[in-house]
Amino acid sequence: MNSDVALQLSSQLFWNALLISAPVLGLTLLVGLVVSVLQVVTQVQDMSLTFIPKIVSAIIALTVFGPWMLRTLLTYASDLISNIPNYF
């Protein structure tokens, strides 16, 4: 395996990791931002108020996007395994 192939595989790995984690992280970020703005407006500074909505949004995101995330990961893994002879 030469360095070009290793760089390409690393690039694909990081791109897929970013793509798979984006829905959960993005939704949790948006919910955290909305809750923080509501806390500033209402002047309520309770730590559990920020934690619980983020956990609920992460669970919802995993439920909604979970099949797509798994399909994307399985596609990447099967492509990687099927191309093993081409790497050497």
Long-range contacts (C-beta under 8 A, 24 or more apart in sequence): 1-87, 1-88, 5-87, 9-80, 9-87, 12-76, 13-76, 16-72, 16-73, 16-76, 19-72, 20-69, 20-72, 20-73, 23-61, 23-64, 23-65, 23-68, 23-69, 24-58, 24-61, 24-62, 24-65, 27-57, 27-58, 27-60, 27-61, 28-54, 28-57, 28-58, 28-61, 30-57, 31-57
